Amino acid sequence: MLANSALLKWPQPYVWFSTDPFARPVGDRNESRSGSNDPTQGRNAATFVDVTPFDAVKRRTMSGHGMAAETIVTARQCKTEYRFRAPMHLLAVFEEASRDEGESFVEGLPRSSLRALTRKITFVPAGHEYHEWHQPRALSRMIFFYLDPAKVDAIAGIGLANRSFTPRLFFENEALWDSALKLKRLIEGAAFEDQLYFDAMGLVLMHELIRLDRGAPVKDKTYIRGGLAPHQQRAVSSYVEEHLREPISIATLADLVDLSPFHFCRAFKKSFGVPPHRYHTGRRIERAKAMLAKQALSVTEIGLAVGFSETSSLSAAFRKATGLTPRGYRMSFA
């Protein structure tokens, strides 16, 4: 496994924030800018995920001892590609992301075209290829962590030659999720006095990654007696998000989790607190609220986009859920 820590040239410590990916602290801080987004340009440019087109996202980065982290916020909705292969581990946390089209690939795993990516996590071991592209459904927020394999192995108490981490694509883990969000808040604050805390939280993140790879028990979605199992909850919620504008039958959802429609409805309500139809409608309203806040589409267009064939149907459902009409809700953002 590629694990030469001498290749990792992150400033120690150094805080950086910019919307220009070419200004990132890759290699020496005095390294000249190539003026392109080609990861082969520059002595150590592959240290960070390469994004194409580069101006499709805004990036904010903080680095510490054995780890660098950056927040990625999409600046516009266009087809965006992410590529990475480097001698360090990559942990990608999708804080909020969904796509109308796209494909994700991590070397050693089958490709995935999953559309609802919020709260998903991907782990790319050092030396493995990572590539994905999104046609985003809405503006997205992600966090990328770059981990020095030598540092991770030292924490695990093992030699470099004896360790090979398992690649993972779109999994969920509450411990990693919580640590990632704490680190994200530090990056956004960008205060130099937070450097020690950043390094400490980086160690916690590495410990959680090691526990995950060793198969330690992890927190998952709550299982309620008589309800759906965690993996069944994920399957159903992902399907609803991916087919939000379409009619979804109880039989279709029940088949996803190998239950009869009768038992599925009972288990679903125990897990989600509402019947399947009301859950589906609620998710449509939440999507409509996000679209109304952007001021880009008409109420009629938004209604069609989330599965309401008539504006009156959207208005009735929206008022019932929020107490406001769609136009009234939009005006609150004016």
Beta strands, then each sheet from edge to edge (+ up, - down):
strand 1: 14-18
strand 2: 50-52
strand 3: 57-63
strand 4: 67-74
strand 5: 80-84
strand 6: 89-96
strand 7: 99-106
strand 8: 121-124
strand 9: 130-136
strand 10: 141-147
strand 11: 168-171
sheet 1: 1+ 3- 4+ 10- 6+ 8- 11+
sheet 2: 2+ 5- 9+ 7-
end
